[in-house]
Amino acid sequence: MGSPTRAVVVYNPLAGASRGEEMSQRAERGLRYAGFEVERIPTRDRRGAAPVAREVAARVDLLVVVG
């Protein structure tokens, strides 16, 4: 059997009336249930998800952005 499919969930913890954290956890649970190995990464500053997405894109099979 091959290695698990890798996914990263990039999220803005302040998005959606500060529900970004909760929504990213929901996404993580769903992905794990589907067989993904999941890492969640919060955005770091006002530039948002783009810098984080560029950093991780080459090492994952699926990139999910929340918020």
Stockholm file with secondary structure:
# STOCKHOLM 1.0

chainA/1-67         MGSPTRAVVVYNPLAGASRGEEMSQRAERGLRYAGFEVERIPTRDRRGAAPVAREVAARVDLLVVVG
#=GR chainA/1-67 SS CCCCEEEEEEECTTHHHHTHHHHHHHHHHHHHHTTEEEEEEECCSTTTTHHHHHHHGGGCSEEEEEC
#=GC SS_cons        CCCCEEEEEEECTTHHHHTHHHHHHHHHHHHHHTTEEEEEEECCSTTTTHHHHHHHGGGCSEEEEEC
//
